[in-house]
């Protein structure tokens, strides 16, 4: 299973804490992350992550490409809905592709926890 990790600037600390908490759950999977988010997770954990470009520099589009090619199964995208993002069209396109291809998407840690629990009991498999 291939899992993507993305977090807006004001959500990066929350994403790192989430990944530290569930590091053992994510260990067996292929992980992908946008630039700074992935680097910060790797600094705090022993997870190996394929780093993509930063979201505003094309990382969101790289994830969209992986989805369209059938190479991504699950996304944890901790969004900051209260801050305008300069690359909002890319974010909208990524979220749309999740809907088009039926990719489970967690946009906050509460939903993320539910998806982690589904992974733990085998409900999400590829």
Buried (B, 14 or more C-beta within 10 A) or exposed (E): BBBBBBBBEEBBEBBBEBBEBBBEBBEEBBBBBBBBBBBBBBEBBEBEBEBBBBBBBBBBBBBBBBBEEEEBBBBBBBBBEEEEBEBEEBBEBBBEBBEEBEBBBBBBBEBBBEBBEBBEEEEBEE
